[in-house]
Amino acid sequence: MGKKKKSHIKTQKRWIAISASIVFVLACVVFGYIFLNIRYSNRAIPGIKLSSVSISGMRATDIEKLLNDYQYQIETDGFIFRHQNKSVVLYPTIVSTLDADLSYNLITIDSEATVNKVMEHGHQGSFWQKTNDFIQAYTQGINVSPHYSLDQDEIIKILTNNFSEFDTPANNPVIQVSSDNKIIVSQENSGQILDYELAVEELTTIINDLEARLIILKKVEDTPTITLAETQTSQIKTKDIISRLPWILEYEDYRWLIDNQIATDWFEFSRDKSGEIIIDLNDRAVIKYLKAIPGTDLDIAPKEGKFVLEDERVTEFQVATNGSVININDTLNQMRIDLINNPGAISEIKVDTIEPTSSTEDINQLGIKELVGEGSSNFRGSPRNRVHNIQVGANTLNGLLIKPGEEFSLVSALGDIDATTGYLPELVIKGNRTIPEYGGGLCQIGTTFFRAVLDSGLSVTARQNHSYRVSYYEPPVGMDATIYNPQPDFKFINDYDKHLLLQTRIEGTQLIFKLYGTKDGREASTTEPRVYNYVKPGPTKYIDTEDLAPGETECTEKAHTGADAEFTYTVIFPDGRVEEEIFKSHYKAWPEICLVGQEPEDETQEEETETNDGETDIDDGDE
């Protein structure tokens, strides 16, 4: 009996010890969890890195500063791309020599999204999820990559434009039609081109590492996809096709004669799905002709019905009319059927009808009877081309109707922005060259429209501020909207029950937008913008250019102080519902920018290549 009692006591003690141990461990976990949560509240947990940089214990604001400092560094120094004796600096922001409206971002570090990603670890989820994050970070480490946007297509265009003299692309055999309807076929050629996509891949790696290393552009072999020897059979069919010239292209009562002079470069060899060599149309050459087809304009933009409110009655001053556009794909396919695959000499141009979005029926039943909201901005001091473009943009939009429930896109409403629609170009800096682009002044349109939409209590679905502060839009700071085709766009939804009518006008240097419709009792208001985080601009940035004489200097852009701004937009509806949105804007500090004519570089300069360990070697030739 005594032995059993002693055994029972031992078992009891053992369980007490085990229970105490469990309680102790759990207490350690709980108290450790509480301690770590307090210690690392609003801080990165231990063992976490941003790229290769340890950020353990750093506050969210310090991590954001680290990222903003990196953005400032690359804005100041750019990324250097080099091939042989030529170097080009690519800056994250494209700037215009005269107009801030043409400035847009190629590379933007999203500090807020990156910080949020860092702070997800150990700060979100259940108790066990947070505990697991702490353990994983401590034992294995957690690496977070920066969030950023990068316009790869535009960067490749800029690099190609700046380094094109080094490219010798391969050529397939080229077909030319002689004046006597004979074909001349050239020999194929191999070539070498710079690997721009590889350079952009390296750029993304560098940004992920929060660095700014030299990027060497490497050459790759470019080989033809078709040889002259492979075309012998197809040349026989080519002769038959060309013997049927001249062709006739037709649309309704129009006829266009395609003789050997027009069609001299309309043919090429290609491979079909089975890999066989065939004679085909050269899409680029045919499209070039179709887009400039003589005698008539088959590409006509539709005209929206435009209206004006006079004496409480809506009257039409532009009738809505259909537009048309050549359906390029259908036309090319039809030409292949009629002229290449079959022994014909006549083919039809395919044209699509484009209907306007607005209707002119019962215009006085649309509910347009009073002013709903308005916005204005001043473009005093704008250069001539900018003023002209503002006038063209305002005239394009004046009188437009916006349907109930419609999401309005400003970029779509403006349509083509080029010489054909009356716009004038401005110069922008891309690499070492200044290149004309259209669109200067249209951010004045976007900003004015944004303010009219806010005053009307409408729901904004897309809005982006400018890269840096622009004097035309201040005061107030932070109530601007930049646009660029195709992005960024300014969009909003007409959530009124009735149509809205847009009226635009210019008084002196004041641009005014007014939206008319039927009020529904909603009240809209905005707070006075709060401006903070002022950052002084750095020293003058000198950009080498090929467009000035060597040593000549031309300062094109004044310095701008960086800052953040925010305001609260509130809409109170008649049913008591309240919608509130905070619009935040981040403006980069921007130095004075001066272009400097590039001195001729040493033709014998050797090409640098970068080794895996980050050191720089010398190589006499192309990679």
SVG drawing of the C-alpha trace seen along z (x, -y; Angstrom):
<svg xmlns="http://www.w3.org/2000/svg" viewBox="-38 -88 80 90">
<polyline fill="none" stroke="black" stroke-width="0.4" points="0.0,0.0 2.9,-2.3 4.6,-1.6 1.5,-2.4 1.1,-5.7 4.8,-6.6 4.4,-5.8 1.2,-7.9 3.0,-10.8 5.9,-10.5 3.5,-10.4 1.7,-13.5 5.0,-15.3 6.0,-14.4 2.8,-15.8 3.1,-18.9 6.6,-19.3 5.5,-18.8 2.5,-21.1 4.8,-23.7 7.2,-23.4 4.4,-23.8 3.0,-26.8 6.5,-28.2 7.1,-27.7 3.7,-29.2 4.3,-32.1 7.7,-32.7 6.0,-32.6 3.2,-34.9 5.5,-37.3 8.0,-37.1 5.3,-37.8 4.0,-40.8 7.6,-42.1 8.4,-41.8 5.1,-43.4 5.8,-46.3 9.5,-46.5 8.9,-46.3 5.6,-48.2 5.8,-50.1 9.3,-48.8 10.7,-46.1 11.1,-42.8 14.6,-41.3 16.1,-39.4 14.3,-41.3 16.1,-42.9 15.2,-45.3 17.1,-43.9 20.6,-43.4 20.1,-46.2 19.3,-45.1 16.4,-47.1 15.9,-45.2 14.3,-47.4 13.9,-50.4 10.8,-52.5 8.4,-52.7 9.3,-56.3 13.0,-55.5 12.5,-52.8 10.4,-55.2 13.3,-57.7 15.8,-55.1 13.6,-54.5 13.1,-58.2 16.8,-58.8 17.4,-56.1 14.8,-57.7 16.6,-61.0 19.9,-59.4 18.8,-57.9 16.9,-61.1 20.2,-63.0 22.7,-60.6 20.5,-58.5 21.5,-55.1 24.5,-55.1 24.3,-52.8 27.4,-52.4 28.6,-50.8 32.1,-51.2 32.9,-55.0 29.3,-56.2 27.6,-56.7 23.9,-57.7 22.4,-58.6 18.8,-57.5 16.9,-59.5 13.8,-58.1 11.8,-61.1 11.4,-62.4 11.4,-66.2 10.5,-68.8 12.7,-71.7 9.7,-74.1 6.6,-72.4 6.2,-70.4 3.0,-68.8 5.2,-66.6 7.2,-65.3 6.4,-61.7 7.9,-58.9 9.9,-56.0 10.9,-54.5 9.1,-55.2 9.9,-53.6 6.7,-53.0 7.9,-53.7 4.4,-53.4 3.7,-49.9 7.2,-48.7 6.9,-49.8 3.5,-48.2 5.0,-44.9 7.8,-45.1 5.3,-45.8 3.1,-42.8 5.7,-40.5 5.2,-40.1 2.5,-42.8 -0.5,-41.2 -2.5,-38.0 -3.2,-35.7 -1.0,-35.2 0.5,-32.1 1.2,-33.9 3.0,-36.7 5.0,-34.3 5.9,-32.3 7.1,-35.5 9.4,-36.4 10.8,-32.8 11.3,-32.7 13.0,-36.1 15.3,-35.2 16.3,-31.7 16.2,-32.1 15.9,-35.8 13.2,-37.5 14.1,-39.5 11.7,-42.1 12.2,-43.6 11.2,-47.2 7.9,-47.9 8.4,-50.0 7.0,-50.7 9.2,-50.7 8.1,-51.5 10.1,-48.9 8.8,-49.6 9.6,-53.4 13.1,-52.7 13.9,-50.3 12.7,-53.0 15.0,-55.6 18.0,-53.2 17.3,-52.3 17.1,-55.9 20.3,-56.8 22.4,-53.8 20.9,-53.0 24.2,-53.7 25.7,-50.6 22.9,-48.3 23.2,-46.5 20.1,-44.3 19.9,-41.2 18.0,-41.3 16.0,-38.6 16.1,-38.6 14.4,-41.8 12.0,-42.0 12.0,-45.1 9.7,-45.6 11.4,-47.2 9.8,-49.7 9.2,-46.9 7.5,-44.6 10.5,-42.4 11.6,-41.3 14.9,-42.0 15.8,-39.9 18.7,-40.8 21.0,-38.5 20.2,-38.0 22.5,-39.6 23.5,-38.7 24.1,-41.5 24.6,-42.4 22.3,-44.4 22.5,-45.6 20.5,-43.5 18.2,-46.2 15.9,-43.7 18.9,-42.2 20.0,-45.8 16.5,-46.4 16.7,-43.1 20.0,-44.2 18.4,-47.5 15.6,-45.8 18.2,-43.7 20.0,-46.9 16.8,-48.6 15.9,-45.5 19.3,-45.8 18.8,-49.5 22.0,-50.3 23.0,-52.3 25.7,-50.4 27.0,-51.0 25.1,-49.0 27.1,-47.7 25.1,-47.2 26.1,-43.9 25.9,-43.0 24.2,-39.8 24.2,-38.1 21.1,-38.8 20.6,-36.2 18.2,-36.2 15.2,-33.9 15.1,-33.2 17.9,-32.7 18.0,-33.5 18.4,-29.9 15.2,-29.0 13.2,-31.5 13.7,-30.0 10.3,-28.3 8.5,-31.3 10.1,-33.6 8.2,-31.8 4.9,-32.7 6.1,-36.2 6.7,-36.8 3.1,-35.7 1.7,-38.0 3.7,-41.0 2.7,-40.4 -0.8,-41.3 0.1,-44.8 -1.4,-47.3 -3.9,-46.3 -7.1,-48.1 -8.1,-48.8 -11.7,-49.9 -14.1,-51.2 -17.7,-52.2 -17.2,-54.5 -13.5,-55.1 -10.7,-53.4 -7.0,-53.4 -4.5,-52.1 -1.5,-50.3 1.3,-50.2 4.8,-48.9 6.1,-52.3 3.7,-52.2 4.1,-48.5 7.8,-48.4 8.3,-47.4 4.9,-45.7 6.2,-42.2 8.3,-40.0 9.1,-36.3 7.7,-34.7 7.1,-31.2 3.7,-29.6 2.6,-27.5 4.3,-24.5 7.6,-26.4 7.4,-26.6 8.6,-29.8 5.8,-31.8 5.4,-35.2 3.5,-37.6 2.5,-41.3 4.9,-43.5 2.4,-44.8 4.5,-47.8 4.7,-49.1 1.0,-48.5 -0.2,-50.0 1.9,-53.1 0.0,-53.5 -3.4,-52.8 -2.9,-55.4 -2.1,-58.0 -4.4,-56.8 -4.7,-59.6 -7.9,-61.3 -10.1,-60.9 -9.8,-60.5 -11.3,-57.2 -10.1,-57.6 -12.5,-60.2 -13.1,-60.6 -16.8,-60.7 -18.2,-64.0 -20.0,-64.1 -23.1,-66.1 -22.2,-69.3 -24.5,-71.5 -24.8,-74.8 -27.2,-75.9 -28.9,-79.2 -31.9,-80.7 -32.4,-77.4 -32.7,-75.5 -30.2,-73.2 -29.4,-73.9 -27.2,-71.9 -24.3,-73.6 -22.6,-70.5 -24.7,-67.6 -23.4,-64.1 -22.0,-62.4 -20.6,-58.9 -16.9,-58.5 -15.0,-55.8 -11.7,-54.0 -9.9,-51.6 -9.9,-48.1 -6.3,-47.4 -6.3,-43.7 -9.4,-42.9 -8.1,-44.8 -4.7,-43.1 -6.4,-39.7 -8.7,-40.5 -5.8,-41.6 -4.0,-38.4 -7.0,-36.4 -7.7,-38.4 -4.2,-39.3 -1.7,-36.8 -3.6,-33.5 -5.8,-33.9 -5.0,-35.2 -6.9,-38.4 -6.1,-42.1 -9.0,-43.8 -9.5,-44.0 -11.8,-45.9 -10.7,-48.1 -12.6,-47.3 -13.9,-50.3 -15.6,-50.3 -18.2,-52.8 -17.7,-54.5 -20.7,-55.9 -20.6,-58.8 -21.2,-58.1 -23.8,-60.8 -27.3,-61.0 -29.0,-64.1 -32.6,-62.9 -34.8,-64.8 -31.9,-66.9 -34.1,-69.0 -35.2,-65.8 -31.7,-65.1 -32.1,-67.0 -29.6,-69.8 -30.9,-72.8 -28.5,-74.2 -24.8,-74.5 -23.6,-71.5 -20.0,-72.4 -17.1,-74.3 -13.3,-74.5 -10.6,-76.8 -6.8,-77.2 -4.5,-79.9 -1.9,-79.4 -0.2,-82.8 3.3,-82.7 2.8,-79.7 4.8,-79.5 3.0,-80.0 2.7,-76.3 1.3,-75.5 -1.3,-78.2 -2.3,-76.9 -2.6,-73.3 -4.8,-74.4 -7.1,-76.2 -7.3,-73.1 -8.0,-70.8 -10.7,-73.0 -12.4,-73.4 -12.4,-69.6 -14.2,-69.1 -16.6,-72.0 -20.2,-70.9 -19.7,-67.2 -22.5,-65.2 -21.7,-62.7 -24.3,-60.0 -25.6,-58.8 -23.4,-56.0 -20.7,-56.6 -17.1,-56.4 -15.6,-59.4 -12.0,-59.1 -10.3,-62.4 -7.6,-60.8 -10.3,-59.0 -12.4,-62.2 -9.4,-64.2 -8.7,-61.6 -5.6,-61.7 -3.1,-64.3 -0.9,-65.1 -0.5,-67.5 -3.6,-66.1 -5.8,-67.3 -4.1,-70.7 -1.7,-70.3 1.9,-71.7 4.9,-69.8 7.4,-70.5 10.8,-69.1 11.5,-66.4 14.8,-65.1 15.3,-61.4 18.8,-60.2 21.3,-62.4 18.7,-63.8 15.8,-66.2 12.8,-64.8 9.5,-66.5 6.4,-65.2 2.8,-66.3 0.6,-66.9 2.1,-70.0 -0.6,-72.0 -3.1,-69.2 -2.4,-68.8 -3.9,-72.2 -7.1,-70.6 -6.7,-67.6 -6.2,-69.9 -9.2,-72.1 -11.4,-69.2 -10.3,-67.6 -11.4,-70.7 -14.7,-70.9 -15.4,-67.2 -14.5,-67.8 -16.9,-70.8 -19.6,-68.6 -19.3,-65.8 -18.5,-63.2 -16.6,-59.9 -13.0,-60.1 -11.7,-56.7 -8.3,-57.7 -6.1,-60.7 -2.3,-61.2 -0.4,-64.3 2.6,-65.7 6.1,-64.5 7.0,-67.8 5.3,-71.0 4.1,-73.2 3.5,-76.9 0.5,-77.0 -1.5,-74.9 -0.7,-76.7 -2.3,-77.7 -3.7,-75.3 -1.0,-72.7 -2.0,-69.1 -5.1,-69.7 -3.6,-69.0 -4.1,-66.0 -1.6,-65.0 -2.5,-63.0 -0.5,-61.4 -1.6,-59.1 -2.4,-56.2 -1.5,-56.6 -1.9,-58.2 -5.5,-59.1 -8.1,-61.2 -11.4,-59.4 -14.6,-59.9 -18.1,-58.4 -21.2,-60.4 -23.2,-59.1 -26.0,-61.6 -29.3,-60.4 -29.2,-62.8 -26.7,-63.7 -24.0,-66.3 -23.0,-68.9 -19.5,-70.3 -18.9,-73.9 -15.3,-75.2 -14.1,-78.7 -11.0,-80.8 -11.0,-84.3 -7.6,-85.9 -5.2,-83.3 -8.0,-81.7 -9.3,-78.3 -12.8,-77.5 -14.8,-74.3 -18.5,-74.2 -20.6,-71.1 -24.4,-71.5 -27.1,-69.0 -29.7,-68.5 -28.6,-68.8 -29.7,-66.0 -29.0,-67.6 -25.4,-66.3 -22.9,-68.6 -19.2,-68.4 -16.4,-70.0 -12.6,-69.9 -10.3,-70.8 -7.4,-73.2 -4.5,-71.2 -1.8,-70.3 1.7,-70.7 4.6,-69.0 7.9,-67.2 9.5,-70.0 12.7,-69.0 15.1,-71.5 16.2,-70.9 19.8,-69.7 22.5,-71.3 22.0,-72.1 21.8,-68.9 23.8,-69.1 22.7,-66.7 24.9,-65.9 23.1,-66.3 23.9,-65.8 21.6,-68.7 23.9,-71.6 27.3,-72.5 30.1,-71.1 30.4,-73.1 27.3,-75.2 24.9,-75.3 21.2,-75.9 19.2,-75.9 15.7,-74.7 14.1,-73.9 14.0,-75.9 14.5,-74.3 11.4,-73.1 11.1,-72.4 9.8,-68.9 6.9,-68.3 4.0,-66.1 0.4,-67.4 -2.9,-66.0 -6.5,-67.1 -9.8,-65.5 -12.7,-65.3 -16.1,-64.8 -19.5,-64.3 -22.6,-64.2 -25.7,-62.7 -29.3,-63.6 -29.9,-60.2 -27.2,-61.0 -24.5,-58.8 -21.0,-60.3 -18.2,-59.4 -14.7,-60.6 -11.4,-60.3 -8.0,-61.6 -6.0,-62.7 -2.3,-62.5 0.4,-63.9 4.1,-63.4 6.2,-66.0 9.9,-65.3 12.5,-67.9 13.7,-68.9 17.0,-70.8 17.6,-73.3 18.3,-71.4 20.8,-72.6 21.7,-70.9 25.3,-70.9 26.6,-70.1 28.5,-66.9 32.2,-66.9 33.3,-64.3 34.4,-61.2 37.7,-59.4 37.2,-57.1 39.9,-54.7 38.2,-54.5 38.0,-50.8 34.8,-49.2 34.3,-48.5 32.6,-45.3 31.5,-44.4 32.6,-41.2 30.5,-39.2 32.2,-40.6 31.3,-44.1 34.8,-45.1 35.4,-46.7 37.5,-45.1 38.6,-46.3 37.6,-44.7 38.8,-45.8 35.8,-44.6 32.1,-43.9 30.6,-41.4"/>
</svg>
